[in-house]
Amino acid sequence: MRQYDLSNANWFKSSYSNGDGGDCVEVSHDVPGVVPVRDSKATDGPALVIPVAAWSAFIAGVVAG
């Protein structure tokens, strides 16, 4: 399994995240070829590292409903 150094990643929350601190995810676009995703309430916890093609398909599915 490949390891990614995410210590300097710039994270941002989804525009759909609520403002009360619950149910939020953050993503980063700093790692070529993958999209790291983490729980905004556990920023020191693990991150899922998803291939860009799979992330793009997921987002397209969300947009399509």
ROFI-723670 format. One line per 2 residues: number of its first residue (from 1); their letters; for each residue y negated, z negated, x of N, C-alpha, C. Coordinates in Angstrom, 1 decimal, padded with zeros to 4 digits. Example, Ala and Ser with C-alpha at 12.3 -4.5 7.8 and 13.67 -1.06 7.14 Angstrom:
2
1> as> 005.7:-007.8:013.2:004.5:-007.8:012.3:003.3:-007.8:013.2  002.2:-007.1:012.8:001.1:-007.1:013.7:000.0:-007.9:012.9
REM end
This chain:
65
1> mr> 001.2:000.0:000.8:000.0:000.0:000.0:-001.2:000.0:000.9  -002.2:000.9:000.6:-003.4:001.0:001.4:-004.4:-000.2:001.0
3> qy> -005.0:-000.7:002.0:-006.0:-001.8:001.8:-007.4:-001.2:001.9  -008.3:-001.6:001.1:-009.7:-001.1:001.1:-010.6:-002.3:001.4
5> dl> -011.6:-002.1:002.3:-012.6:-003.1:002.6:-013.7:-003.0:001.6  -013.8:-003.9:000.6:-014.8:-003.9:-000.4:-015.9:-004.9:-000.2
7> sn> -015.9:-005.5:001.0:-016.9:-006.5:001.3:-018.3:-006.1:001.2  -018.6:-004.8:001.4:-020.0:-004.3:001.4:-020.2:-003.3:000.2
9> an> -019.2:-003.3:-000.7:-019.4:-002.5:-001.9:-020.5:-002.9:-002.8  -021.2:-001.9:-003.4:-022.2:-002.2:-004.3:-021.6:-002.1:-005.7
11> wf> -021.6:-003.2:-006.5:-021.0:-003.2:-007.8:-022.0:-003.1:-008.9  -021.6:-002.6:-010.0:-022.5:-002.6:-011.2:-021.7:-002.7:-012.4
13> ks> -022.3:-003.3:-013.4:-021.6:-003.6:-014.7:-021.8:-002.4:-015.6  -020.9:-002.2:-016.5:-020.9:-001.2:-017.5:-022.2:-001.4:-018.4
15> sy> -022.8:-000.3:-018.8:-023.9:-000.5:-019.8:-023.4:-001.0:-021.1  -022.1:-001.0:-021.4:-021.5:-001.6:-022.6:-021.2:-003.0:-022.5
17> sn> -021.4:-003.6:-021.3:-021.1:-005.1:-021.1:-022.1:-005.9:-021.9  -021.6:-007.0:-022.5:-022.5:-007.8:-023.2:-023.2:-008.7:-022.2
19> gd> -024.3:-009.3:-022.7:-025.2:-010.1:-021.8:-024.8:-011.6:-021.8  -023.8:-012.0:-022.4:-023.5:-013.5:-022.5:-022.4:-013.9:-021.5
21> gg> -022.1:-013.0:-020.5:-021.1:-013.4:-019.5:-019.7:-013.2:-019.8  -019.4:-012.7:-021.0:-018.0:-012.5:-021.3:-017.5:-011.0:-021.2
23> dc> -016.2:-010.8:-021.1:-015.6:-009.5:-021.1:-016.4:-008.4:-020.4  -016.7:-008.6:-019.1:-017.4:-007.6:-018.4:-016.6:-007.1:-017.2
25> ve> -016.7:-005.8:-016.9:-016.1:-005.3:-015.7:-017.2:-004.7:-014.8  -016.9:-004.6:-013.5:-017.9:-004.0:-012.6:-017.1:-002.9:-011.8
27> vs> -017.8:-001.9:-011.5:-017.2:-000.8:-010.7:-018.1:-000.5:-009.5  -017.5:000.2:-008.5:-018.3:000.6:-007.4:-017.9:002.1:-007.1
29> hd> -018.9:002.8:-006.6:-018.7:004.2:-006.2:-018.9:004.4:-004.7  -018.7:003.3:-004.0:-018.9:003.3:-002.5:-017.7:003.8:-001.7
31> vp> -016.5:003.9:-002.3:-015.3:004.2:-001.6:-014.8:005.6:-001.9  -014.8:006.5:-001.0:-014.5:007.9:-001.3:-013.0:008.0:-001.8
33> gv> -012.9:008.8:-002.9:-011.6:009.1:-003.5:-011.1:008.1:-004.5  -011.7:006.9:-004.6:-011.2:005.8:-005.5:-012.4:005.2:-006.2
35> vp> -012.1:004.5:-007.3:-013.1:003.7:-008.0:-012.5:002.2:-008.1  -013.1:001.3:-007.3:-012.7:-000.1:-007.4:-013.3:-000.7:-008.7
37> vr> -012.5:-001.5:-009.4:-012.9:-002.1:-010.7:-012.5:-003.6:-010.5  -013.4:-004.5:-010.9:-013.1:-005.9:-010.9:-013.7:-006.6:-012.1
39> ds> -013.3:-007.8:-012.3:-013.7:-008.7:-013.4:-015.1:-009.3:-012.9  -016.1:-009.2:-013.6:-017.4:-009.7:-013.2:-017.5:-011.2:-013.2
41> ka> -016.5:-011.9:-013.8:-016.5:-013.3:-013.8:-015.7:-013.9:-012.6  -015.0:-013.0:-011.9:-014.2:-013.4:-010.8:-014.5:-012.5:-009.6
43> td> -015.7:-012.5:-009.1:-016.1:-011.5:-008.1:-015.4:-011.7:-006.8  -014.8:-012.9:-006.5:-014.1:-013.1:-005.3:-012.6:-012.8:-005.5
45> gp> -012.2:-012.4:-006.7:-010.8:-012.1:-007.1:-010.5:-010.7:-006.7  -009.3:-010.3:-007.1:-008.8:-008.9:-006.7:-009.6:-007.8:-007.5
47> al> -009.5:-006.7:-006.9:-010.0:-005.5:-007.6:-008.9:-004.4:-007.8  -008.9:-003.7:-008.9:-008.1:-002.6:-009.0:-008.7:-001.4:-008.3
49> vi> -007.9:-000.6:-007.6:-008.5:000.5:-006.9:-007.8:001.8:-007.6  -008.6:002.5:-008.3:-008.1:003.6:-009.2:-008.5:004.9:-008.6
51> pv> -007.6:005.9:-008.4:-008.0:007.2:-008.0:-009.0:007.8:-008.9  -010.0:008.6:-008.3:-011.1:009.1:-009.0:-010.6:010.0:-010.2
53> aa> -009.6:010.8:-010.0:-009.1:011.7:-011.1:-008.6:010.8:-012.3  -007.9:009.7:-012.0:-007.4:008.9:-013.1:-008.6:008.2:-013.8
55> ws> -009.6:007.7:-013.0:-010.8:007.1:-013.6:-011.5:008.1:-014.5  -011.7:009.3:-014.0:-012.4:010.3:-014.8:-011.7:010.6:-016.1
57> af> -010.3:010.7:-016.0:-009.6:010.9:-017.3:-009.7:009.7:-018.2  -009.7:008.5:-017.7:-009.9:007.3:-018.5:-011.3:007.3:-019.2
59> ia> -012.3:007.6:-018.5:-013.7:007.7:-019.0:-013.8:008.8:-020.1  -013.2:009.9:-019.8:-013.2:011.0:-020.8:-012.5:010.6:-022.1
61> gv> -011.4:009.9:-022.0:-010.7:009.4:-023.1:-011.5:008.4:-023.9  -012.2:007.5:-023.2:-013.1:006.5:-023.9:-014.2:007.2:-024.6
63> va> -014.8:008.2:-024.0:-015.9:008.9:-024.6:-015.5:009.7:-025.8  -014.3:010.2:-025.7:-013.7:011.0:-026.8:-013.3:010.1:-028.0
65> g> -013.1:008.9:-027.7:-012.7:007.9:-028.8:-011.2:007.9:-028.9
REM end
